[in-house]
Amino acid sequence: MKSTKGKLRQAIESQDHARGTEASLVSEVKVLKRYLKAITNFFDERLEHQRSKQELVWAAKLAAKVREKEE
């Protein structure tokens, strides 16, 4: 009887530990998702800035070509 109670107690403790570990992992996943979103937003903004800057360069080059053809 003692052996069974001990095993049950050990199983309950193990289950509690697993729940705690699972909760910890869920929390860590949430933090990692937040970091991923921040990094993604940063790179999206950077790419948008580079794209708009490149469009200005292309527009200037196109205007120069048009002026060359007109001369």
Biopython code that builds the backbone (N, CA, C, O; Angstrom):
import numpy as np
from Bio.PDB.StructureBuilder import StructureBuilder

atoms = [
    (1, "MET", "N", (0.825, -1.192, 0.000)),
    (1, "MET", "CA", (0.000, 0.000, 0.000)),
    (1, "MET", "C", (0.869, 1.256, 0.000)),
    (1, "MET", "O", (0.596, 2.207, -0.732)),
    (2, "LYS", "N", (1.920, 1.253, 0.829)),
    (2, "LYS", "CA", (2.803, 2.407, 0.866)),
    (2, "LYS", "C", (3.447, 2.633, -0.490)),
    (2, "LYS", "O", (3.608, 3.768, -0.940)),
    (3, "SER", "N", (3.805, 1.554, -1.120)),
    (3, "SER", "CA", (4.460, 1.646, -2.412)),
    (3, "SER", "C", (3.540, 2.306, -3.433)),
    (3, "SER", "O", (3.990, 3.135, -4.223)),
    (4, "THR", "N", (2.280, 1.955, -3.425)),
    (4, "THR", "CA", (1.316, 2.525, -4.365)),
    (4, "THR", "C", (1.112, 4.008, -4.083)),
    (4, "THR", "O", (1.069, 4.818, -5.010)),
    (5, "LYS", "N", (0.986, 4.368, -2.799)),
    (5, "LYS", "CA", (0.822, 5.782, -2.443)),
    (5, "LYS", "C", (2.055, 6.581, -2.860)),
    (5, "LYS", "O", (1.946, 7.699, -3.364)),
    (6, "GLY", "N", (3.206, 5.997, -2.643)),
    (6, "GLY", "CA", (4.454, 6.671, -3.030)),
    (6, "GLY", "C", (4.524, 6.883, -4.534)),
    (6, "GLY", "O", (4.931, 7.944, -5.006)),
    (7, "LYS", "N", (4.123, 5.860, -5.278)),
    (7, "LYS", "CA", (4.135, 5.980, -6.737)),
    (7, "LYS", "C", (3.133, 7.030, -7.208)),
    (7, "LYS", "O", (3.414, 7.799, -8.127)),
    (8, "LEU", "N", (1.962, 7.057, -6.572)),
    (8, "LEU", "CA", (0.956, 8.061, -6.934)),
    (8, "LEU", "C", (1.466, 9.469, -6.627)),
    (8, "LEU", "O", (1.312, 10.384, -7.436)),
    (9, "ARG", "N", (2.071, 9.630, -5.461)),
    (9, "ARG", "CA", (2.610, 10.934, -5.086)),
    (9, "ARG", "C", (3.697, 11.359, -6.079)),
    (9, "ARG", "O", (3.752, 12.513, -6.504)),
    (10, "GLN", "N", (4.551, 10.413, -6.433)),
    (10, "GLN", "CA", (5.621, 10.701, -7.386)),
    (10, "GLN", "C", (5.036, 11.065, -8.762)),
    (10, "GLN", "O", (5.541, 11.964, -9.435)),
    (11, "ALA", "N", (3.983, 10.372, -9.170)),
    (11, "ALA", "CA", (3.336, 10.672, -10.449)),
    (11, "ALA", "C", (2.727, 12.073, -10.432)),
    (11, "ALA", "O", (2.816, 12.811, -11.413)),
    (12, "ILE", "N", (2.108, 12.428, -9.310)),
    (12, "ILE", "CA", (1.509, 13.767, -9.182)),
    (12, "ILE", "C", (2.598, 14.835, -9.237)),
    (12, "ILE", "O", (2.446, 15.848, -9.921)),
    (13, "GLU", "N", (3.695, 14.608, -8.518)),
    (13, "GLU", "CA", (4.800, 15.569, -8.546)),
    (13, "GLU", "C", (5.379, 15.694, -9.949)),
    (13, "GLU", "O", (5.709, 16.791, -10.400)),
    (14, "SER", "N", (5.497, 14.574, -10.626)),
    (14, "SER", "CA", (6.019, 14.579, -11.992)),
    (14, "SER", "C", (5.085, 15.348, -12.924)),
    (14, "SER", "O", (5.535, 16.098, -13.790)),
    (15, "GLN", "N", (3.781, 15.152, -12.734)),
    (15, "GLN", "CA", (2.791, 15.849, -13.552)),
    (15, "GLN", "C", (2.837, 17.357, -13.274)),
    (15, "GLN", "O", (2.768, 18.164, -14.201)),
    (16, "ASP", "N", (2.952, 17.725, -12.013)),
    (16, "ASP", "CA", (3.064, 19.143, -11.655)),
    (16, "ASP", "C", (4.316, 19.759, -12.283)),
    (16, "ASP", "O", (4.286, 20.881, -12.787)),
    (17, "HIS", "N", (5.403, 19.010, -12.241)),
    (17, "HIS", "CA", (6.647, 19.494, -12.849)),
    (17, "HIS", "C", (6.465, 19.671, -14.358)),
    (17, "HIS", "O", (6.923, 20.660, -14.930)),
    (18, "ALA", "N", (5.799, 18.715, -14.994)),
    (18, "ALA", "CA", (5.563, 18.800, -16.443)),
    (18, "ALA", "C", (4.705, 20.014, -16.770)),
    (18, "ALA", "O", (4.961, 20.713, -17.750)),
    (19, "ARG", "N", (3.690, 20.265, -15.955)),
    (19, "ARG", "CA", (2.836, 21.437, -16.181)),
    (19, "ARG", "C", (3.645, 22.720, -16.053)),
    (19, "ARG", "O", (3.493, 23.647, -16.849)),
    (20, "GLY", "N", (4.501, 22.761, -15.049)),
    (20, "GLY", "CA", (5.351, 23.936, -14.864)),
    (20, "GLY", "C", (6.299, 24.127, -16.037)),
    (20, "GLY", "O", (6.507, 25.248, -16.501)),
    (21, "THR", "N", (6.873, 23.025, -16.513)),
    (21, "THR", "CA", (7.769, 23.091, -17.664)),
    (21, "THR", "C", (7.013, 23.540, -18.896)),
    (21, "THR", "O", (7.509, 24.360, -19.668)),
    (22, "GLU", "N", (5.816, 23.010, -19.086)),
    (22, "GLU", "CA", (4.997, 23.382, -20.246)),
    (22, "GLU", "C", (4.643, 24.863, -20.193)),
    (22, "GLU", "O", (4.712, 25.560, -21.206)),
    (23, "ALA", "N", (4.270, 25.338, -19.024)),
    (23, "ALA", "CA", (3.932, 26.755, -18.871)),
    (23, "ALA", "C", (5.153, 27.620, -19.160)),
    (23, "ALA", "O", (5.044, 28.676, -19.783)),
    (24, "SER", "N", (6.306, 27.167, -18.707)),
    (24, "SER", "CA", (7.541, 27.897, -18.960)),
    (24, "SER", "C", (7.837, 27.950, -20.456)),
    (24, "SER", "O", (8.240, 28.988, -20.979)),
    (25, "LEU", "N", (7.635, 26.832, -21.136)),
    (25, "LEU", "CA", (7.876, 26.788, -22.579)),
    (25, "LEU", "C", (6.898, 27.676, -23.331)),
    (25, "LEU", "O", (7.278, 28.352, -24.287)),
    (26, "VAL", "N", (5.645, 27.678, -22.907)),
    (26, "VAL", "CA", (4.639, 28.529, -23.549)),
    (26, "VAL", "C", (5.038, 29.992, -23.396)),
    (26, "VAL", "O", (4.941, 30.772, -24.343)),
    (27, "SER", "N", (5.480, 30.352, -22.217)),
    (27, "SER", "CA", (5.923, 31.723, -21.968)),
    (27, "SER", "C", (7.123, 32.063, -22.847)),
    (27, "SER", "O", (7.191, 33.149, -23.423)),
    (28, "GLU", "N", (8.055, 31.145, -22.945)),
    (28, "GLU", "CA", (9.248, 31.379, -23.769)),
    (28, "GLU", "C", (8.877, 31.515, -25.244)),
    (28, "GLU", "O", (9.444, 32.350, -25.949)),
    (29, "VAL", "N", (7.943, 30.715, -25.709)),
    (29, "VAL", "CA", (7.495, 30.804, -27.101)),
    (29, "VAL", "C", (6.864, 32.169, -27.362)),
    (29, "VAL", "O", (7.087, 32.767, -28.415)),
    (30, "LYS", "N", (6.084, 32.659, -26.415)),
    (30, "LYS", "CA", (5.463, 33.980, -26.577)),
    (30, "LYS", "C", (6.525, 35.065, -26.694)),
    (30, "LYS", "O", (6.412, 35.964, -27.527)),
    (31, "VAL", "N", (7.557, 34.979, -25.860)),
    (31, "VAL", "CA", (8.643, 35.961, -25.905)),
    (31, "VAL", "C", (9.363, 35.875, -27.251)),
    (31, "VAL", "O", (9.652, 36.898, -27.872)),
    (32, "LEU", "N", (9.648, 34.661, -27.693)),
    (32, "LEU", "CA", (10.340, 34.489, -28.969)),
    (32, "LEU", "C", (9.499, 35.002, -30.136)),
    (32, "LEU", "O", (10.039, 35.567, -31.087)),
    (33, "LYS", "N", (8.191, 34.810, -30.072)),
    (33, "LYS", "CA", (7.312, 35.335, -31.123)),
    (33, "LYS", "C", (7.343, 36.858, -31.141)),
    (33, "LYS", "O", (7.332, 37.471, -32.209)),
    (34, "ARG", "N", (7.381, 37.469, -29.956)),
    (34, "ARG", "CA", (7.482, 38.935, -29.876)),
    (34, "ARG", "C", (8.785, 39.418, -30.500)),
    (34, "ARG", "O", (8.795, 40.389, -31.256)),
    (35, "TYR", "N", (9.894, 38.734, -30.179)),
    (35, "TYR", "CA", (11.190, 39.093, -30.755)),
    (35, "TYR", "C", (11.162, 38.948, -32.272)),
    (35, "TYR", "O", (11.654, 39.814, -32.996)),
    (36, "LEU", "N", (10.584, 37.848, -32.747)),
    (36, "LEU", "CA", (10.506, 37.611, -34.186)),
    (36, "LEU", "C", (9.705, 38.702, -34.877)),
    (36, "LEU", "O", (10.079, 39.167, -35.954)),
    (37, "LYS", "N", (8.608, 39.108, -34.261)),
    (37, "LYS", "CA", (7.782, 40.171, -34.841)),
    (37, "LYS", "C", (8.558, 41.486, -34.889)),
    (37, "LYS", "O", (8.490, 42.209, -35.883)),
    (38, "ALA", "N", (9.291, 41.798, -33.826)),
    (38, "ALA", "CA", (10.077, 43.035, -33.795)),
    (38, "ALA", "C", (11.163, 43.014, -34.867)),
    (38, "ALA", "O", (11.378, 44.012, -35.554)),
    (39, "ILE", "N", (11.841, 41.890, -35.010)),
    (39, "ILE", "CA", (12.890, 41.770, -36.024)),
    (39, "ILE", "C", (12.293, 41.875, -37.421)),
    (39, "ILE", "O", (12.845, 42.554, -38.287)),
    (40, "THR", "N", (11.174, 41.207, -37.639)),
    (40, "THR", "CA", (10.510, 41.254, -38.945)),
    (40, "THR", "C", (10.084, 42.675, -39.280)),
    (40, "THR", "O", (10.284, 43.132, -40.405)),
    (41, "ASN", "N", (9.501, 43.373, -38.320)),
    (41, "ASN", "CA", (9.087, 44.762, -38.548)),
    (41, "ASN", "C", (10.287, 45.642, -38.872)),
    (41, "ASN", "O", (10.215, 46.489, -39.763)),
    (42, "PHE", "N", (11.390, 45.445, -38.154)),
    (42, "PHE", "CA", (12.595, 46.229, -38.405)),
    (42, "PHE", "C", (13.079, 46.026, -39.837)),
    (42, "PHE", "O", (13.376, 46.993, -40.538)),
    (43, "PHE", "N", (13.157, 44.769, -40.271)),
    (43, "PHE", "CA", (13.650, 44.502, -41.616)),
    (43, "PHE", "C", (12.663, 44.955, -42.683)),
    (43, "PHE", "O", (13.077, 45.400, -43.754)),
    (44, "ASP", "N", (11.368, 44.850, -42.412)),
    (44, "ASP", "CA", (10.379, 45.363, -43.368)),
    (44, "ASP", "C", (10.544, 46.867, -43.562)),
    (44, "ASP", "O", (10.507, 47.360, -44.689)),
    (45, "GLU", "N", (10.724, 47.588, -42.467)),
    (45, "GLU", "CA", (10.922, 49.041, -42.554)),
    (45, "GLU", "C", (12.214, 49.365, -43.299)),
    (45, "GLU", "O", (12.258, 50.287, -44.113)),
    (46, "ARG", "N", (13.246, 48.609, -43.014)),
    (46, "ARG", "CA", (14.533, 48.845, -43.682)),
    (46, "ARG", "C", (14.425, 48.575, -45.178)),
    (46, "ARG", "O", (14.932, 49.353, -45.986)),
    (47, "LEU", "N", (13.773, 47.486, -45.552)),
    (47, "LEU", "CA", (13.596, 47.179, -46.970)),
    (47, "LEU", "C", (12.762, 48.240, -47.670)),
    (47, "LEU", "O", (13.059, 48.615, -48.804)),
    (48, "GLU", "N", (11.731, 48.721, -47.011)),
    (48, "GLU", "CA", (10.894, 49.772, -47.588)),
    (48, "GLU", "C", (11.722, 51.038, -47.808)),
    (48, "GLU", "O", (11.593, 51.693, -48.842)),
    (49, "HIS", "N", (12.560, 51.378, -46.850)),
    (49, "HIS", "CA", (13.430, 52.548, -46.982)),
    (49, "HIS", "C", (14.393, 52.365, -48.159)),
    (49, "HIS", "O", (14.584, 53.286, -48.955)),
    (50, "GLN", "N", (14.994, 51.188, -48.270)),
    (50, "GLN", "CA", (15.923, 50.925, -49.371)),
    (50, "GLN", "C", (15.202, 50.987, -50.716)),
    (50, "GLN", "O", (15.744, 51.510, -51.691)),
    (51, "ARG", "N", (13.980, 50.453, -50.768)),
    (51, "ARG", "CA", (13.209, 50.467, -52.009)),
    (51, "ARG", "C", (12.909, 51.899, -52.439)),
    (51, "ARG", "O", (13.081, 52.249, -53.606)),
    (52, "SER", "N", (12.465, 52.721, -51.501)),
    (52, "SER", "CA", (12.127, 54.100, -51.853)),
    (52, "SER", "C", (13.379, 54.874, -52.264)),
    (52, "SER", "O", (13.329, 55.707, -53.169)),
    (53, "LYS", "N", (14.495, 54.601, -51.601)),
    (53, "LYS", "CA", (15.757, 55.250, -51.961)),
    (53, "LYS", "C", (16.184, 54.826, -53.368)),
    (53, "LYS", "O", (16.634, 55.654, -54.160)),
    (54, "GLN", "N", (16.042, 53.546, -53.673)),
    (54, "GLN", "CA", (16.413, 53.036, -54.993)),
    (54, "GLN", "C", (15.518, 53.624, -56.077)),
    (54, "GLN", "O", (15.986, 53.908, -57.180)),
    (55, "GLU", "N", (14.240, 53.806, -55.775)),
    (55, "GLU", "CA", (13.329, 54.421, -56.743)),
    (55, "GLU", "C", (13.781, 55.836, -57.085)),
    (55, "GLU", "O", (13.684, 56.252, -58.240)),
    (56, "LEU", "N", (14.271, 56.577, -56.098)),
    (56, "LEU", "CA", (14.786, 57.925, -56.355)),
    (56, "LEU", "C", (16.003, 57.880, -57.274)),
    (56, "LEU", "O", (16.137, 58.706, -58.177)),
    (57, "VAL", "N", (16.889, 56.913, -57.038)),
    (57, "VAL", "CA", (18.082, 56.764, -57.875)),
    (57, "VAL", "C", (17.669, 56.436, -59.305)),
    (57, "VAL", "O", (18.194, 57.018, -60.255)),
    (58, "TRP", "N", (16.721, 55.497, -59.461)),
    (58, "TRP", "CA", (16.275, 55.116, -60.807)),
    (58, "TRP", "C", (15.601, 56.286, -61.519)),
    (58, "TRP", "O", (15.791, 56.483, -62.719)),
    (59, "ALA", "N", (14.823, 57.051, -60.780)),
    (59, "ALA", "CA", (14.146, 58.204, -61.382)),
    (59, "ALA", "C", (15.171, 59.221, -61.872)),
    (59, "ALA", "O", (15.006, 59.794, -62.949)),
    (60, "ALA", "N", (16.216, 59.449, -61.099)),
    (60, "ALA", "CA", (17.270, 60.390, -61.502)),
    (60, "ALA", "C", (18.006, 59.877, -62.735)),
    (60, "ALA", "O", (18.302, 60.651, -63.645)),
    (61, "LYS", "N", (18.303, 58.585, -62.772)),
    (61, "LYS", "CA", (18.991, 58.008, -63.934)),
    (61, "LYS", "C", (18.112, 58.086, -65.176)),
    (61, "LYS", "O", (18.599, 58.389, -66.266)),
    (62, "LEU", "N", (16.827, 57.816, -65.017)),
    (62, "LEU", "CA", (15.898, 57.888, -66.142)),
    (62, "LEU", "C", (15.802, 59.316, -66.663)),
    (62, "LEU", "O", (15.788, 59.536, -67.874)),
    (63, "ALA", "N", (15.738, 60.274, -65.770)),
    (63, "ALA", "CA", (15.672, 61.680, -66.176)),
    (63, "ALA", "C", (16.939, 62.076, -66.928)),
    (63, "ALA", "O", (16.869, 62.824, -67.903)),
    (64, "ALA", "N", (18.094, 61.586, -66.487)),
    (64, "ALA", "CA", (19.359, 61.881, -67.172)),
    (64, "ALA", "C", (19.362, 61.281, -68.572)),
    (64, "ALA", "O", (19.825, 61.922, -69.515)),
    (65, "LYS", "N", (18.854, 60.064, -68.722)),
    (65, "LYS", "CA", (18.782, 59.417, -70.040)),
    (65, "LYS", "C", (17.860, 60.196, -70.967)),
    (65, "LYS", "O", (18.169, 60.384, -72.143)),
    (66, "VAL", "N", (16.733, 60.646, -70.438)),
    (66, "VAL", "CA", (15.777, 61.406, -71.246)),
    (66, "VAL", "C", (16.423, 62.708, -71.715)),
    (66, "VAL", "O", (16.260, 63.098, -72.871)),
    (67, "ARG", "N", (17.149, 63.378, -70.834)),
    (67, "ARG", "CA", (17.834, 64.626, -71.202)),
    (67, "ARG", "C", (18.881, 64.371, -72.282)),
    (67, "ARG", "O", (19.037, 65.171, -73.205)),
    (68, "GLU", "N", (19.609, 63.236, -72.160)),
    (68, "GLU", "CA", (20.619, 62.893, -73.165)),
    (68, "GLU", "C", (19.982, 62.701, -74.535)),
    (68, "GLU", "O", (20.517, 63.160, -75.544)),
    (69, "LYS", "N", (18.838, 62.023, -74.567)),
    (69, "LYS", "CA", (18.154, 61.760, -75.837)),
    (69, "LYS", "C", (17.616, 63.050, -76.448)),
    (69, "LYS", "O", (17.584, 63.195, -77.670)),
    (70, "GLU", "N", (17.201, 63.970, -75.613)),
    (70, "GLU", "CA", (16.644, 65.226, -76.103)),
    (70, "GLU", "C", (17.728, 66.122, -76.694)),
    (70, "GLU", "O", (17.436, 66.959, -77.548)),
    (71, "GLU", "N", (18.951, 65.962, -76.261)),
    (71, "GLU", "CA", (20.040, 66.824, -76.746)),
    (71, "GLU", "C", (20.565, 66.379, -78.047)),
    (71, "GLU", "O", (21.481, 66.998, -78.588)),
]
sb = StructureBuilder()
sb.init_structure("model")
sb.init_model(0)
sb.init_chain("A")
sb.init_seg("    ")
for serial, (resi, resn, name, xyz) in enumerate(atoms, 1):
    if name == "N":
        sb.init_residue(resn, " ", resi, " ")
    sb.init_atom(name, np.array(xyz, "f"), 0.0, 1.0, " ", f" {name:<3s}", serial, name[0])
structure = sb.get_structure()
